[in-house]
Amino acid sequence: MPSHRTTRRTALRTLGVALGGAVAGCLSNDDSGTPTSSTDDDTPPTNTDDTSPTTDDDTDVSDPPADARWTADLPGRVGELRFHDGTLYAGTDASSLVALDQSDGRVRWRFDAPNPVKSLASGTGLLVADGTLYAVSGAFDGLHGQENRVHALDPGTGEELWTYAPDISYEAFGLHGTADGALFVGSNDDALSDEGDPTIALETDTGAERWRVGTGDVSGIEPGVETTVVATQFLFRGLATADGTERWSVSVEDAGLLSPRVAGETVYVGHNGGPLRAVALDSGTERWRLDGPVNSVLVDDSGAEAGVFLGGREVRHAGSDGTVRWTTDESLLLALLAGDRLLGFGESAVVSLSPEDGSVDWRATPGGEYTRPAAVAEGVVVTADGQSARLFGLDAASGETRWTFDPGVEQVTDPVVGDGAVFVAEASELGGESESGRVFARDLIG
């Protein structure tokens, strides 16, 4: 199998797009490509840091702007927001994870971590799954990740259930979901490769390492009960979820593989500079491919004959057998499939297409450039301006702008929605730390 190594800067310039997560450093301490354990026994990891949750902190609810439900001042800027069951979780670059009440922004609890609570890798830095809140923390020397940890917390109280703190340097961690009682963690550094950088499966109940495989810089992981699919920039492979054994692999010549998507027994992997490949989940055998480039892939799970929607120079809908059902000449990056709406965006417009035939329902230009649809709730499409911190609320049926929200900061996190509101926060800078930040809540309607 050929080994590829390209600097992330070169790959970004070549592809002309932002690859999933700007990240950090050199190779990890496991580049064997085979499953290994970081410990000699089955003793679960323990936490020796003083990281008990507290509800007595310096987080204040500040006077909200006229069009905000509330704003809350935090001790640092935010790497990511996550909403779950009436609570908004904010990981800050001031080494804290704060749980806020969605109705008024009051603090429910705060967890103090040893390092900033955020991820610079592909995947996510906060994840709620099966009743547990998972968070990534780490120190950053420029883009070099150090002292990476994964924390498992009780989402209601902030009590720490376990911490995974491996001896892995120069990597940034990202969370990619759970399956079969395992949490999947991917890693990235600042040189793209198809070997070295580990993919890790942790037992969700104890945090013990189930297995670790040197896969290379992860662009995406699709967890499965029996087979977990891991994609890097140059290669995607099927690993046994139980023990990390490689079942199959498929390599490509040029960097640019997207995060894998699985529907039924088929794995779909797009490529920014090449085709979409559809392979069998159990064997990796190619079933069919469609010419690219493909900049985004959404699974159509509407029925037994479902397939995938592909974004790029044109938008296409392919069935599970590879038959192209419709094609439009819209050049879009697809963002959301929400009921009877297929939402994508281009340089200046947000476009709603019919999933049935690709016809344009509406086209909106709310303002800004690369205004990306982020969520749909209560008849409102929430979009984020790619060049500023503004948010727009568009009518889901017509595309008409219902509201514009400008929090008055330089950059914001991806917005999240829940319980009739949209939430956004002042975003932390790449690899940086800060002393203060702010979270904003705005009603979806009105």
N, C-alpha and C positions, 0 to 999 in steps of 0.2 A: 504494500500500500504506500503510495507516495506521501511524503511529508511536505506540507506547505508552511511557510512562515513569512508573513507580511506585516509591516507595521500598520497599526489601526489608522494612522493618518493617511497612509497611501491608499488603504482600502476605501476610506471615506471619500477621498478625492476621486478615485476610480469609479465608484458607484454613484456618486452624486447624491446620496441619500444618507440620513442618519441611521446607522446600524443600531440594533437594540441596546443601549446603555453604554455610555462612555466610561471606560474602566481602566484597570490598574496593573502594572508591574512586570514580573518575570515568571518563569515556570514554577509550579508548586513542587513539593517534595515527593510527588508520586507521578511518574511519567511512564509507568509500565504498561498502561492500557488494559490491565487485568484487575479484578476486584481485590482490594486489600482492606485490612482493618487497621485503625490507628491505635488500637490497644491490644494487649496480649490476652485479655480476659473479657468477660461480658459485663463488667462493672459499668453502670450507666454514668454519664458525665455529671459532675456536680458543679455548683456555682460557689466560688469562694469570695465573690465580690459582695459588697453591701449594696444590694439592689432591691431592697424592700420597697413596695409601693407606699405612697403617702398621699394624703388629701390636703395637707397643709403646705402650700407652695406659694410661689410668687407670681402665679398666673392670674391675671386680672381680666375682667370683662370691661372693655372700654366703651365709650359712647359710640353707638353705631352711626354710620352715615344714613342719610335720609332713606335710601333704598335698600338698606341692609336689615335683616332680621336681628342680627347681633354681630359684634366683632369681639374677639378675645385676643389679648396680648399674651404671648408665650415667651419663655426665656431664651428662645432661639428660633431661627427660621426652620421651615418644614421641608423635609425630604419627600414626604408622601402622606396622603390622607387615605383613610379607609373607613367606610361607614358600615355599621352592622347593628341591627336590633336596637335602634334608638340612640346609639352612641357613635360619636365621631372620634377616631383615633388619629393622632398626629405624632409622627416621629420627628424629632428635632435634631439639628446639628449641635445643640447644647447638651447632648447626651441624655435626653429624656424622652419618654413616650408618655403622652398625655391623653387621657380619656375625657372627652367633653360631652356634656348633655346637649343633644341636638336642639332642644327647644330654646335654650337661653345661653349656651356656651359656658355654663358653670363647670368647674373641674369635678369629675367623679373620682379620679385617682391619677397619680403620677408615678411612673416607674423610672428610676434613675439607673441608667446603664453606664458601663465603664467608658463608652465611646459614643460618638454620634450615631443616632438611630436612623440609618438610611442606607440605601444600596446604590452603588454606581455600576452595577452589573445588569445584564439582561434579566428579565423576570421582574419581581416586585420585592420591596423591602418590608411590606406588611401584608399579612394574609390571615384571614379567619376561615378555618375549616374544621368541621366536626366538633364544634364547641370550644376550640382553642384558638387563641391569638398568637401568631408567630411573628417575630420581628428580627431583623438583621441589624447588628451594630458593628462598627469597625472604625479604626483610625486610618487617616489618609495622609500620606506624604506626597503632595501633589496628586497624581493619579494612582499611586501605589497603595493598595489596601494592606492593612496590618491588623493584627489582633482581632480577626473576624470571629464573631459569635452569632449563634442563632438562639434566640430566647423563646421559650414557650410560656405563655401567661394565661391565667384565667381572665377572660374578657370582661367579666363583671366586677372583679375586685382588683385586678392587676397583680395578684399573687404569682410569683414565678414558680412554674412547675418543674422546669429543668433548663439548663443551658448547655449548648454544645460549643466547645471552645477548642478547636483542633490546632495543632502546630503547623499552620499553613500560612506562608508569607507571600506578599506581593500579589495577592489575589483579592478581588471583590466578590462578595457572595450575592446571589439573588435567589428568591424563592419561586418555585414553579408548580406548586400544587401538591396534592396528596392522592394516594391510592394504595389499597391493600395494606393499610396500617403504616405507611411510610410517607415521610415528607421529603420532597426532592429539592435539592439545593444545587444550583449551577454556579460556576465561577468563570471569571474573565480577568485577563490582564491586558497590557497595552501592546501586545504583539499577537496577531491572530495565528492560531495553529489548530491542527486536528489531533493533537496529542498533548499530554502533560496536565493541563488545567483540569482539576477533578470535578466530576459529577458525583454527588453524595446522596445516599438514601439513609434517612434517620428514622428510627422507630418513633412513632408519634407519641407513644405513652411514656417513654423513658428518655428519649433523645440519644440513645445508644446508636452507634454507627452500624447500620445493616451492611452496607458495602460502600466502597469508594473506587471509581474507575477514572483513569486519566483520559478523558475524552477530548480535551482541547477547549478553546473558548466557546461557551455555549451561546447559541442564538435563540434556542427555545427547547423546552422539554414538554412532552405530552405524556403524563403519567397514565398507566394502565394497570389493570388487575394482574395480568400475566406478562405483558410486554410493555415496556416504557421506551418511547422513542425520543432520542436526543439528537439535536441538530447542532452542528458547528458551522462555520463559514464554508468549509470545504467538504463536509461529510455528514451523513446522517445514518444512524444505526439503531437497531432494536436490541435492547438489553432486557434480560430476564428480571422482572420486578423483584423476584424472591432473593436473588443472589448476585445480580449485576453481570452475569455471564453474557457475552456478546452472542446474539443469535444470528445477526446479519448486519451488513453495512453496505452503503452505497456512497461512492465518492464522486466529486465533480472537479473540473479543472480550475475554475475561477471562484474566488470568494464571492459570497452573496446569497447563500441559502437563508430562507426565512424560517420562522418558527414553524414546526410541523403541526398539521391538523389531522385528527383521526375521526373518521366517521364509519361506524360499523367495523368491517374488517379491512378497511383501506386507509393508508397513510398518504396524505397530500403534502408535498413540500414544494413551495415556489422558490424562484430565484430571481433576484433583481436584474441580472443580466442574461438570464436563460429561461428554460422552459419550466412548466409545472410537471412534476413527476407524481404519478399515482402508483404506489407499490403495495403489495400484500403485507398486512400487519404481521402475519406469522412467519414469513420467509424473506421479505424484502424483494421478492420477484416483481419486476416492473410489469404493471398491467397496461398502462398507456401513458402518453405524455402529450402536452400541448405546447406549441411554441410560445416563447416569452418575448420581451421580459415581463415578469409578473411582480408587481410591487406589493400586493396584498392578497390574502386568501381568506374567505369566510365560508364556513361549512353551511350548506343548506340542509337542515335537518327536518324539513317539512313533511317527509314521507319516505316510503320504501325506495322510491326512485330518486331520492335526493342526491345531490352532488356538491359542487362548489361554485362560488362566485369568485371571479378573478378580476383584480384591478390592474391597471397599467395604461398603456397607450390606447387601449380600448377595454371596455368592460364586457366580460363574457360569463355565461352560465353554462357549466358543463355537467352533464349527468354522471352518475356513478360509473357508467361504462365509457366515459370519455367523449360521448356525443355532445357537440356544442348545440345547445338549445336556442340560444340567441346571442347576438353580439351588437353592441352599440359603438358609435365612434366617439363616445365620451372618454376623455383621458382623465382618469380619477384614481385616487388612492381610496380604497374602500375602508370604511371605519366601523359601521354598525349594520347589523341586520335586526330590525326591530319590528316584528309582526309583518305588516304589509308594506314596510318601508325598507329599502336598501339605500343606505346613506353613504355618500362619498364626498371627497373634496378635491379641488384643484388649487391653482394659484390664488384665485380670488373668489371662487364660488363654492357654495355648498349645494349639492344636488341630491334630490330624492328620486330614486328609480323604482319602478314596479318589479318585484322579484319574478313576476309571472312572465313578462315579455321584454323587460329592459326599457320600457318607455319612460320618459321623464315626467314625473308628477309635478315637480317644481324645481326652480333654480333660484337660489337666494345669494345676494351679495351684501351681507350685513355690514361689511367693513373689514379692513385689515387684509392680510395675506395669509394664505394657507390656514383658513379658519376651519378647524377640525371639529366635526361632530363628536362629542364626548359621551353623551347619554341622552336617553329619551325617557321621559316620565310625565304623567298627567297631561299628555297632549302637547308637551314642550320638548323641542330638540335643543339641548344645551350645547353650544359651540364655543370653542376657545380660539382666540386670535393667535396665530402662530408668531406674530411679530410684536405683540404687546401683552399686557396683562388683562385685557378686556374679555368679558364674556358676553355672549348674546343668547337670548331666548327666542327661538323661532317657533311659530305655530306649526305643529307636525303635519297638519292637513294642507296648509297653503304655502308655508315657507315665510310668511310675513313676520317681520321682527316685532316681537311683543315687548321686549325690553333689552336694554344694554346696561351692563354693570361694569364700572371701572373702579377697582379697589384702590387705585392711586399708588401702587407700588410698581417696581420695575419688572418683576417676573413672578409668576404664580405657579403653583402645582397644577397637575391635572385636576379638573373639577370632579367631584363625586356628588351623587344625589341620593336623597332618602327622606321619607316622611314629609314630602311637600316642599323641600328646600334643596338648594344647590350650595355646596361648600367648596371653598377654595382657600389657599393659604399662601402667604409670602414665601417664595421658594428659596431654599438654600442654594448657594453657589457650588459649582463642581469642586469637590474636595475641600471646601471651606467650612469655617465655623463662624458663628455669630452670637451676639448677646441678646438679641430680641427679634421677634417676628410676630406676625398677626394672622389670625384665622378669620375668615368672613363667611357669613351665612346670608343667603338671600332667598326669599320666597320664589317658588317656581311660577306661581300665578300672581299677577298683579305687578 
